[in-house]
Amino acid sequence: MSYATDHKRLITTINFTGDLIPADDAIDVLNFDFSSASYSILPGEDHYDCFGHDFSSNYCYAFDASSGIVHDVLDVQDSHIEENIHFRYHIFMPKGQLTSSKVVLMLHGFNEKSWSKYYTWAKRIVEETGKAVILFPIALHMNRAPMAWSETRGMFAASEQRKKQYPFVLHSSLSNVAISTRLNEKPQRFVWSGLQTYYDIIQLVEQIKSGKHTAIEPTAGIDIFAYSIGAFLAEILMMTDHKQFFSKSKLVMFCGGPVFNRISPVSKFILDSEADVRLYSFLVEHLDSHIEKDERLKHYLSEQHPEGLYFRSMLNYSAFSELREKRFREIAGRLYALALEGDTVIYPYEVLNTLQGKYRNIPVEVDILELPYPFIHEVPFPSSTKTEKIVSEQFDKVFALICKQLQ
């Protein structure tokens, strides 16, 4: 069966409604409920406590001025968004199997609203490795975002308003206006939603290891497959290795791996140019001064929180490079990256720069492939009938390499 045919069939079959969906002859899809215990780290609370340390803060998140549809739909208190607190996630399982002792955690890209392109990817990993695949959404992405942020009429109004506010904005679109507006107003959201996702994944692994997950055995090994910005999060999970949960895990990165300031996220599917400039200014150029003004940010990005310190090391290529490269060298044998020549969001040479280090002396394996058809970062395997045969061949080639690493 061709990649395109498989893709089209799976997206019409899989949903979040049922608890068990017999997707096809090879896999079943199980759906599970999740309630985040870390949502209160997000902007929107009157008071913040770090329960692991003697730290509290009354820092007030005053949002930048905006009005009309942008304010009503997008300028909401993040910690109050119910979809982000209570949500469902998929587990792809070998056909007829209700539990697994082998797992791959799958993490997606930035500003994605649907898992559909990943269904064929997850299915192939299940078929080739025999492992269950957990498709876990990043905070405020996928089904963790309000439906209003994807509603055409409201986002059209928001986009038109944004273009008036920033006449020279590039790549502003209905697809990226929600995330662009919100990060433009409060770039700290990148940090807080990233940390919430990190803590949610730790919560999920704690559930598994304590024997409270009905589909994953407590002794299960957990490997990670991460695409695009998902690799950023996965690297932090591996570097931190909370409670040695990932001490034997393998991480496979596809079109991902560089530090934040070595990616180019300006795209109608990811961020517009104004949001990119604002985010870069906050996270890279002026982070030190922002940290001095924000005691809570300073606390969570310090040595008291290893996950935050490694998060910080992944923002700027020049900052904390010794810490980052030392840790990559320690775990190099369990890291693998596959980059695509011609990717204009995640450049292959930046994957090498980050993972193999400035002197190319970190032995992380990186493969760079050239696809023989036009593609964009967000859609490496287009489903056009004109290129259906060659896309299927390249999909097989790419995932043969990926699945070999996940065996």
N, C-alpha and C positions, 0 to 999 in steps of 0.2 A: 504494500500500500504506500502511495506517495506521501511525502510530508504534508502537502497541501490538503489532500483528501482526509488524512488523519486529523489534521488541525480543524478542518471545517466540521467534521463529525463530533469531535470532542467538545467544541464550544457550544454545540447545540444540545449536548447530553448532560454536561456537568453544571451543577448549581449548588447553592448553599442551603437549599430547602430541606432535602432529606438527610437522614443520618448515614445512610448507606446507598451509594449510587453505583450500580453495575455498569461502568462506563463502556467496556467492550470485553472481548474475549481474554484480554491480557491483564486488565487491572480493575479493581474496585476503588471507589473514592469514598472515604469516610469523612464526615464533617464533625467538628468538635467545637464546643463553646469555650470561650476564654474571657476572663475578666481581669483586666490589668490592675495590679496592686500598686502601680507606680504612676498613675495618671496625675497625682497631685504635685508631681515635679514640674508640670507644665505651667506656663503663664495663666493666670486667672484666679489664683488663690490669694487670700488676704494675709496668710501666714504660712511660713515654710519651716519644717523641721527635718533635719537629717538624723534619722533614728539610729544610724550606726555611729554617729559622733555627737558630741555635745555642741551642736550648732543649730541655731534658729535664725530666721530672718523675716522681717516685715517688708521686704523690698516690694515696692509698688510698680506694677507693670503698666505704665501710662502709654497708651498707644498713640502713634502719630495721627495727626488730624486727617480724617477722610470723611466722606459724606455720601449720601444717596445709597445706591445699591451695593457699593463696595463695603460701606460700613455695615449695612443691614445683614448681608449674607456672609461676608468674609471676616469682618473684624469682630470675631466672637471670642469669648474666653475659652482658651484651648482645653483647660482642665475640666470644662463642663460639657464637652462634646461626647454624648453618649455612645455614638458609633465607635469612637476611639477607645472607649473603656470596655464595652461589652461587644464582642464580635465573634465570628466563626472563622475557622481555618480548615483547609483541606489536608488530608493525608492520602496520598496515592499508595495503594497496597497491591501486592501481587494477587491475582485473581483467587478468590475463595479464602484468602488469609485474613484473619481478624486481628492478629497480633504479630509483632515483628521484634527481632532481637538485633536488627541492623537498620540504621536510619541515616538518611541524608536530609539535612536542613537546607531548604532552598530559600534564598533571599533575592529580592527583585531590584529593579532600578528606580531612579528618582522620578517623582511625579507620575507614577503609574496608577491607573484606576481600574484595571482589569487584569486578571490572571490568565486570560485566554491564550496569550502567546506562549505561556509557560506550560500549558497542559501537555503538549507534545514532548517538550523537553523532559518534564517529570516522568511521563510514561516511558520514554526511552531509558532513563536512568533506572527505573524499576525493572524493566525487561532485561537490561544488560548486567545489572548488579544483584538483583534479587532483594534489594533494600527498599524499605518504605521511604517515601519522600514527603516531608512536612513542608507545605507551602505557607510560610509565616509572613504576615504583612507588617511592613514598617508603620510606625505610628503616623496617623493622619493620611495614610495612603490606602490604595485598594478599597476594600469594603470597610476600612476604618475612617473614611472621610464622609462628611455629610453628602447626600445625594445632590443637594443644591449646588455644590461646587462643580458638578458636571452637567447641570441643567442648562440647555442651550440658551434660552431666553435671558436668564439672569446673568450668565457669563458673557453673553454678547453685550449687555448693558455695561457690565463691569469693564470689559475690554475697551469699549468705546470711551468710557470715562478715563481709563488709564492712558489711552492714546492722546486725549486732550491734555491730561496732566503732564505727560512726557511726550511732546511732539516728535522727538527724535528717537523714540524707543524702537529697537529692532527685535523682530521675531516675537512680538506680542500676539497671542492667539487665544481662542476660546479654551484650548487645552491647557495653557500654562498661566492664564490670568489669575486663577485662584492662588496658586502657590507663589507666583511672582509678587502679587500684591501683599500677601501676608508676610513673606520674607523681607520685602522691601520695607514694610512698616516695622517689623520686629525681627531682625536677623538672628537674635538669640534663639529663635524657634528652631533653627537648625541643630543647635547643641542640645536643647531640652528634649526635642522629639527623638533625636538620636539616642540620648541616654535613656529615655523611657523605653525605646525598643530594645536596647541592650538589657535593661532590667526585666523586661517582659520575657525575653528569651531565657534569661537565667531562671525566671519563675517557671517557665515551661520545663526546663531541664531539671529543676528541683522536683517538679511534679513527677517527671519520669523516674528519676533516681530514687525517689521515696516510694515507688510502687503504686502511685495514685493515678497513673495514666492507664486506661483500659486497653489501649492498642499497642503501646510500646513497653517492652519489658525493661525492668529497672537496670539490668546489666547491659543494656544496648549500647553499642558504640555509636557515637554521633559524629558523622562527617558533615562537611558544609560545601554546598555549591552556591556560589554567589555571582550575580550578574551586575555590572555597572556599579552604582553607588552601594549596592548590597555588599560588594567586596570591601568597601571602606569599613562597614560595620563588622563584617566577618573577621577582618584583620584585627580589629580591637578585641573581639571575643577570643581569638587565638592568642594574641599578645598578653592579654590579662590572665586568661586561663583560670577563671574563678573556681576555687575548690578543686582544681585540676580536672574540671569537667571536660576540657578539650586537650588534655595532655597527650592523648594518642590519636586525636582527630586529624584528618586530612582536610585541607581547604583547597578547593578548585575554583579559580576565578576566571570568568569569561567576560571579556571586554571590561575589565576592572582591575584595580590594584594601586593606581597612583595616589599620592597625597592630594588633598583638596585643591591646592593652588597650582596643580599641574594637570587639571582637567579643564575642558572647555564646554560648559553646560548650556551655552546660549543656543537655543533651539526652540522652535514652535511647540515642541513636545515636552520641553524640560523647563527652562527659565528664559524670560526675556532679558534684554541687555541691561536694563536699569536695575533689576533685581540682582543680576550677576555682579554688577559694580558694587552695589550696596553690601552684598554678602561678602565679597572679597575684601572690601574696606574694613568690615567688622571683624571677620575671622582671621584675616592675614595681616593687613597693614596696621590696624590699630587695636588688635586683641589685647595687648599688654595694658594699654590705657583703659580699655573697657573693664578688664578684670580688676583693676585698682578701684574703679568706681562701683563695681557690683560685687559685694562680698560673697553672695551665693555662687555666682559664676566662678569666683576665685577659689572657693572651697571645693566645688565639684571638679575643677580642672587641676587640682593640686595632688601632691603625693598621697594625701589622705584617701583619695579615690583613684586607684591605679587605672581603672577603666577611663576616668576622665583625663588622666595624664597621658595615656596612650592615645586617646581621642585628640588631645592637643598636639601630640607629636605627628598626627596624620593630617594636620591642617596646612602646615607650611613646610616646604621641603628643607628650608634652611634652619628651622627651629627644632630643637630636641632631636637632631639627626643622629647623634651618637646613641641616645636611648633607643630610638627606632631601629637603627641598623644593628645594634647589638642584639635586640630581641629577634629581629628577622633572621639573623645568623644562627641563633639558638634553635629556631623552629624551621629552618630552611628546607629540611628534608621532607617536611609534611605540607609544603606549599607548592602549588602549581598554577601558572597563569597561561591563558590562551588569548592572545590579542589578534585583532584583524587589521591588516594593512588597509589604509584608506579610511579607518575610523576617525571621524573629526571631533569626537567628544572625548574618547579615551585613546590618546595616541600611543601606539606600541612602544615608542622609545621612552615615554614617560612611565610605562609599566616597568621597563627595564631599569630606569633611573631609581625608582622607589624600591623595587623588590631586590635588585641586585646591588644597589648602593652606588654612591658616586664614584667609587673605584672599581665597580663591577666585580667585587670580590666576595659577594654573598651568593652561595650556590643554590639559589632558587631557580627551578626549571621554568623557562618561559618559551612558549612556542608562538610564532607569528605566522599567520596564514593569510593568503591573498585569495579572496573570493572572486570567481570569474564572472561576476554579474554585478550590476549596480545595487548598492544597498545603503542604508543609513544605520547609524548606531542603534537607534530604537527598534529597527526591524532588520536584523541580520539575515532572516530567512523569509523574504517576501512571498506571498502566496499567489502571485500572478500566474495564470495558466501559461503565459508565454515562456516563463522560465521554470516551470514546474519540475521538469526532469533534472535539470542541473542544480536547482535548489535542493531537491531531495538528495542528490548525490553529495552535495557539500554538507548538508545537515548530517548525513550518515558519517561523513569524514570527521566533522567537528566533534560529534558526540561519541564517536569511537575513541577519540583521544581523551575526552572528558571522563567517560565511563571506565576507561582503563585505569585512570588515576583514582577512581572511587571504588575500585574492586576491593 
